[in-house]
Amino acid sequence: MPHKPVPQEVTVDPKTTALLVLDLNSRCENPEEPCYKLIDPVAKFLDRARKANMFIVYTAADRYKGTRRRECRMRSNNEMTNR
């Protein structure tokens, strides 16, 4: 396993910083998926970013577009922050 960097506290200016949320989708609600552990920390971080009026960008893969797996999309902001 590669060396993991040590987390460090940083300060950012919300007027010049954007938060990117990349490809979190409903698959992450499944406790068997590794991304499941991200839901609560990301929701808390999003709450802090919103309170600071930070610009937030969400992305989602379109590989399920036009398929039965279309339901694999990110939860709404309300659902994430109400966990």
VEXPADO-517157 format. One record per residue (C-alpha): residue number from 1; x, y, z. Coordinates in steps of 0.2 Angstrom, whole numbers, plus 5000, padded with zeros to 4 digits. Layout:
N
+------+------+-------+------+
: resi : east : north :   up :
+------+------+-------+------+
:  NUM :    X :     Y :    Z :
...
+------+------+-------+------+
This chain:
83
+------+------+-------+------+
: resi : east : north :   up :
+------+------+-------+------+
:    1 : 5000 :  5000 : 5000 :
:    2 : 5007 :  5017 : 4996 :
:    3 : 5012 :  5029 : 5009 :
:    4 : 4997 :  5040 : 5015 :
:    5 : 4999 :  5058 : 5018 :
:    6 : 4996 :  5064 : 5035 :
:    7 : 4981 :  5075 : 5036 :
:    8 : 4984 :  5093 : 5040 :
:    9 : 4972 :  5107 : 5044 :
:   10 : 4971 :  5120 : 5031 :
:   11 : 4962 :  5137 : 5029 :
:   12 : 4954 :  5142 : 5013 :
:   13 : 4946 :  5158 : 5006 :
:   14 : 4928 :  5153 : 5002 :
:   15 : 4927 :  5167 : 4990 :
:   16 : 4941 :  5160 : 4979 :
:   17 : 4940 :  5141 : 4983 :
:   18 : 4927 :  5129 : 4976 :
:   19 : 4923 :  5112 : 4983 :
:   20 : 4922 :  5098 : 4970 :
:   21 : 4911 :  5082 : 4975 :
:   22 : 4916 :  5069 : 4962 :
:   23 : 4905 :  5055 : 4957 :
:   24 : 4897 :  5051 : 4974 :
:   25 : 4881 :  5042 : 4970 :
:   26 : 4867 :  5031 : 4978 :
:   27 : 4879 :  5016 : 4976 :
:   28 : 4888 :  5024 : 4991 :
:   29 : 4873 :  5020 : 5002 :
:   30 : 4877 :  5002 : 5002 :
:   31 : 4887 :  4997 : 5017 :
:   32 : 4897 :  4984 : 5007 :
:   33 : 4904 :  4998 : 4995 :
:   34 : 4920 :  5006 : 5001 :
:   35 : 4913 :  5024 : 4997 :
:   36 : 4900 :  5021 : 5010 :
:   37 : 4912 :  5027 : 5024 :
:   38 : 4913 :  5044 : 5014 :
:   39 : 4894 :  5049 : 5016 :
:   40 : 4894 :  5056 : 5033 :
:   41 : 4911 :  5065 : 5033 :
:   42 : 4906 :  5072 : 5015 :
:   43 : 4889 :  5078 : 5022 :
:   44 : 4897 :  5087 : 5037 :
:   45 : 4910 :  5095 : 5026 :
:   46 : 4897 :  5101 : 5013 :
:   47 : 4887 :  5108 : 5027 :
:   48 : 4902 :  5118 : 5033 :
:   49 : 4906 :  5124 : 5015 :
:   50 : 4888 :  5129 : 5012 :
:   51 : 4888 :  5140 : 5029 :
:   52 : 4904 :  5148 : 5022 :
:   53 : 4895 :  5152 : 5005 :
:   54 : 4908 :  5141 : 4996 :
:   55 : 4905 :  5137 : 4978 :
:   56 : 4901 :  5118 : 4977 :
:   57 : 4902 :  5108 : 4961 :
:   58 : 4895 :  5091 : 4959 :
:   59 : 4899 :  5078 : 4945 :
:   60 : 4891 :  5062 : 4941 :
:   61 : 4896 :  5049 : 4929 :
:   62 : 4884 :  5046 : 4914 :
:   63 : 4888 :  5028 : 4911 :
:   64 : 4871 :  5023 : 4917 :
:   65 : 4862 :  5036 : 4906 :
:   66 : 4848 :  5027 : 4897 :
:   67 : 4849 :  5011 : 4907 :
:   68 : 4840 :  5003 : 4922 :
:   69 : 4854 :  5008 : 4933 :
:   70 : 4849 :  5026 : 4930 :
:   71 : 4844 :  5027 : 4949 :
:   72 : 4863 :  5027 : 4953 :
:   73 : 4864 :  5046 : 4956 :
:   74 : 4869 :  5057 : 4970 :
:   75 : 4857 :  5060 : 4983 :
:   76 : 4849 :  5077 : 4985 :
:   77 : 4858 :  5089 : 4997 :
:   78 : 4844 :  5088 : 5009 :
:   79 : 4845 :  5069 : 5011 :
:   80 : 4864 :  5070 : 5013 :
:   81 : 4864 :  5083 : 5026 :
:   82 : 4850 :  5075 : 5036 :
:   83 : 4860 :  5059 : 5039 :
+------+------+-------+------+
